[in-house]
Amino acid sequence: MKEIKRSKAWISKMVIGALVLQLAVPSISAAAEAVVRKVLL
């Protein structure tokens, strides 16, 4: 039973991580783009 609970917790962590990444990636890429533009221009 412990193994099943552990795998469920791991899956939920993966799902949460994926959602957080989907929210974070656009802002991170926008910030990186701004930094690149400042450096190049």
N, C-alpha and C positions, 0 to 999 in steps of 0.2 A: 504493500500500500504506500509506503514512503516513497518508493521510486516513482509511482504514478503522480503523487502530489508534487514531487520535485520537478518532474518533466512538465507538468501543467504550469508551475510557477515560472519555469524557464521559458516556456512558450509565451506566457503573458508578458514576460520581460522583453522578449524579442519583439512582440507586437507593439508594446509601448515605445520601445527604442525606434522601431520603424516609423511610427507616427511622429515622434519627436524629430527624427531626421528629416522627414518630409516637411515639417514646419521650419526647421532650422536651415536647411540647405539653401532656400531662396535668399534669405537674409545674408548668409555667409557668402554666397556667390556674388551678391550685390556689393557687399563690403569689399570683397577681393577685387571686383571690377573697379570700384572707386579708387582703391589703393593703386592698382595698376595704371589707371589713367593719370593719377597724380604723379606717379614716378615717370611715366613716359612723356607727359605734356609739360 
